[in-house]
Amino acid sequence: MPLIGYARVSTEDQTPLPQSQALKSAGCVEIHEEQASGGDRARPVLARVLEQIGKGDTLVVVRIDRLARSLSHLLEVIERLEAKGAFFRSIQDPIDTGSPQGKFTLQVLGAAAEFERALIRERTKAGLASARTKGRVGENPGLRARDPAALRKVRLARQDGYMERLNETAQDWVPHVRRLRPDLAWEDVVRIINGPLPEARRWTQSRLLRAVHAYVRDGFLPATVLDRAGPRARDDRLPAIVAGIKGADPDITLQAICARLENMRERTPRGRTSWQPSSVKMLLERAERLGML
């Protein structure tokens, strides 16, 4: 099965050459290099690799910290790979999701992460209970007094936390919104975004709209993405959807587009639930004639 290498360095002063050489020696048929902080989850090269990787492929890194700096991020990436039928391997760490031993190691890591979260919850509950027995209320005095400055600080902190969570998922939805809006209706954009995502990470239309409004407000997306979608002829809708999927991944195969459309529960022009590559090819040709590609 194809081995896809990913090498990352944090600064321009560092070189990814040693990682690339190790990945090449491991048998990687292609290697993607990126200069970005390990704590930044919205990495464009990694996002493109995860979008293009196919069933049976294996994403390979030299060390786990080249891919993720936190256990939650590592498990998130591996979950995305598993949803696409792909695998993950670290050369210097005992993780290879294509082997029983690697899967067992991953399960242990996942259990450890859940145990850590449970401990944090229990400590928080115990701390609050202890404070209450001593007559202390776990609340900011300024909030109890409805002080405007305290309320503003809390509001800004919540907004910062919300934006931080959005940034962690930006690679899933920002490229699609930037490319498809306002040409496609929000309903279709949501379905295209959710196509490759596992169930736990799928978007609702209202949640996506809230995220887009926040990114427009902070200047990360142009205001035009919020414009009303213009009227579209009934027979132009399917070419537009297929063009949107193709535009996100120019190298995607006809069969992969079929799988994506079936996952979106999109019916064929004849109303069937099962798609054929010939139908997708016809729609792509129509999309090209309409200037959608």
N, C-alpha and C positions, 0 to 999 in steps of 0.2 A: 504494500500500500504506500502511496506517496507520503514522504516525510516533509513537512513544511517548517522551516526554521525561523525563529524570531529572536533577534539580538537587540538589546537596548543598552544605551549608555545615558548617564544623567546630564553630562555637560559636554560642551563642544571640545574641551581639552582632552576628553577621553576618546578612545578609538574602539569601535566594535569589531576590529579585525580578529583578535583572539577568539571571540565568541563565534564569529563567522567561520573561522577555520575549524573549530571544534564541531560546529554543526555540519560543515561539509564532510568532515571525517566520519560523522555519525550516519551519513548517507542522505542528507537532506537534498531534495531535488531543486528546491528554491529557498532562498533566504531573504528575509525582510529585516532591514535595519532601521532603528528609530532612536532619535535623541530626545528624551523626555524624562521627567521626574517619575520615579517609581510610584509616588503617591498620587499621581495624576491618572485617573481612570479613563478620562476622555482623550485617549491617544489615537490620532487618526490612522497611523499605520496599523496598529493592533486592531482597531475597529474594522479596517478594510480586510485584514487577514481573517478575522472571525466571520465576516460577512461572506467571504469567497470560499472559505474552506468547505470541502464537500464530504459526503458520506464515505467512510473508510480512510480518510486522511488522518494524519497524526501531526499535531502541533508540537514542535520540539524546542526546548530552551536549554541552555547550558546549566543554569541554576534557577530555582523557583523565584528568587528575588529579582530576576530579570523580567519576569512576567508580572508578579504581584508582590506588594509589600505587606499585605494583610491576608489572613486566612480567609476572611469573608470574600475578598476580591478573587482569590485563587479559586474558591469553590464556585463563585459566580461564573468565572470564565469556563471552568470545566463543565458546569451545568449547560452552558450555551453549546459547547462542543458536543456533549452527549445528546442534546436535543437534535443535532444535525447528523448524528451517527458517526461523529469523529472522535478522536482520542487525544490524549495529552501525555507527553513524556518529558521528564527532566533528566539530563545526562548525569548530573552529579548528585541527584537526590533519588531516593527509592520510590519514585512515583512513575508508573506507566499504566494508564487506565486500560491499556489493551491486554494486560496480564492479570491473573487472579491476585497475585501478590500486590500489585499496584492498586487494584480496586480495594483490597483490604486496607492498605495504608490510607487511602482516601476516606474510607468509612471511619477509620479511627480518628482522622483529622476532623471530619465532620462532627463526630460524637464529642470530641474535645471542645470544639467551638460551641456546641449547644450546651455542654456542661459549664463552660465559662460564662455564657449568657445567663444560665440559671443561677449560678453563684452570685453574679452581680445583682440580679433581681432580688435574691434572698437577702443579701447584705443591705440593699436599699430599704427593703421592707423592715428589716430588723432595726436599722438606724432610725427610721421614722417612728416606729413603735416606741423605741427607747426615748426619743425626744418628746413624744406625747406624754409618757409617764412622768417626765420631769417638768411638764407644764409648758414646753416649748412647742410652738406651732411652726411647721416647716413652710413658712411663706414669707416673702419679702414684706417688711413693714410698709414700704412705700406703696406696694400693691394693695395692701389692706386699706391704706388711707386714700387710694385712688389718685396717687400723686402723678401728674402728667409726665414728668421726667422719667419716673420708674416705669410707667406704662409704655412709654415710647421705647425705652431700652429693651423691654421684654419683646415688644413688637418687632424691633429690628433684629433681635437675636433669633426669633422664630423665622423671620424672613431669610436671614443668613443660613439657618439650618435647612430651610426648604430649598434654597438655591444650591447648597452643597449636595443635597440628595439628588437634585435634578442633574447636576454636573456629572454625577456618577453614572447616569443613564443616558447622557446626551448622545452618545454614539448610536443609540438605538433609534432615536426619533428625529434629531435635528437635521441630518442630511436629507431625510425623506420630506420633512416639512419644507425645507428650503427649496427643494427641487420640484415638489408637486403642487404647492399652494401658490396662487388660488385657482390653478387650472382644474384641480380635482376637488370634489366635495369632501368635507371632513370625514364623513362616514367611510369613504373609500380610502382616504389617507390612513385612517386608524387600522383598517383591515390589512393594508400593505405593510404597515409597521409591525403589526402583530404576527404576520405570516411566519417569520423565522424564529420568533421568541417562544420560550417555554411558557406554559400556562401561568406560572406564578408571576411573570414579569410583563404580562400583556396590559395594554392601556385601554381605558374607557374613553369615549369621546370627550366627556366633561373634564376628566383629569388631564387629557392632552391639551385641551383648550386653555386650562389654567396654566399649564407649563409654558405654552407658547406665549400667552399674555405676559408672563413673568420675563421671558427671554426678550420679548419685544420691548418691554418697559426698560430693561437694562441694556438695550442696544445690541444684544447677541443675535437677533433676527430682525430683518427689515419689517416695517409695519405693513407692507403690502401682503404678507402671508395671511393677514387677518381680513383682507378684502373678501367680499362675497364672491363665491364661485359663480361664474357666468353660466348661462344656459348651455347645455350640451345635448346634441342630438342623441337619441336613444342608442343608435348603433355606433356611436363614437365612444361610449363609456368603456367597453371592454378593451378596445385598442389603447385607450388612455391608461387603464390599469396595467396592462401588459407592458406598455412603454415605461411606466413607473417602476416596475420590477426590474426590467432590463436596464434602465438608467442607473439603478442602485448598484448593479453588478453587471458590467458589460460582458463579462466572460461566462455568465450563467448559461447553462445548457437549456435546450427546449424542454427536456424531460424534467429538469429542476423547476422550470417555470410552471409546468403542469402540476408538479407536487405542491408548489406554493399556492396555486389557484385552488386546488382541491382542499388544502389546509384552510384557506380563506372561505371555503364553502361557496365559491363563485361558480355559477352554472355556465355551461358552454352556450354558444349562440343558439343551439337547438334545445337548450334546457336540460341537458344531461349533467350528471355530477362528476363523471369521469372524463378527464381531459386527455387529448392526444397531441403529440408534437406537431402534427400537420395543422391542427386548429390554431395552435400558438403561433406557428410560422405565418399563417395567413393573417392573423391579427397584427403581428409585428410588421408585416409588409404594409398593411393598411395604416398603421401608426406612422410608418416612415413617409407614406404618401401624404398624410395629413400634417407632416412637420412636427410630430411629437418626439421623434428620435433625431 
